[in-house]
Amino acid sequence: MAVTRLPRAMLIDMDDTILSAYGRPEIAWNHVAAEFADELAPLPPPAVAAAVLGFARNFWSTAEPAWRLKLGEARRVTVQGGFDALAAAGHARLPADLATRIADRFSEYREEEMFIFPGAHDAIDELRALGVKLALVTNGAADSQRAKV
């Protein structure tokens, strides 16, 4: 069915709608863990990534909304939680400063790998040219979202 009338206005979500921002965290965690392979030894980076990802999924399933405004801190908590889970499973305890560096590198990596989905910018430009009022909406922290815009 063809659209015969355009909406007067449209709200557009930014992350993982027009920008590839947070999808597929397992790829990002595995990549970052591999960068720290020497410091994680004898643990294999995929095992560390799996522990961190498992903790992170549990953390985000129950996290208060305020954590979305403190992503850097939340990532440090999740990496440390993954490290704690590995230690509880009998592995040597990994240093807390390593958890911080891995979490911070994960944040950097996500920013480096972010991209606008193909066609998204063209679609927005076309809607704007047709007179549709547009607004971006997000539930992320203001500073990081402004940088994306």
Secondary structure, DSSP 8 states (H G I E B T S, - for coil): ----S--SEEEEE-BTTTEE-SS-HHHHHHHHHHHTHHHHTTS-HHHHHHHHHHHHHHHHHH--GGGGG-HHHHHHHHHHHHHHHHHHTT-----HHHHHHHHHHHHHHHHHH-EE-TTHHHHHHHHHHTT-EEEEE-SS-HHHHHHH-
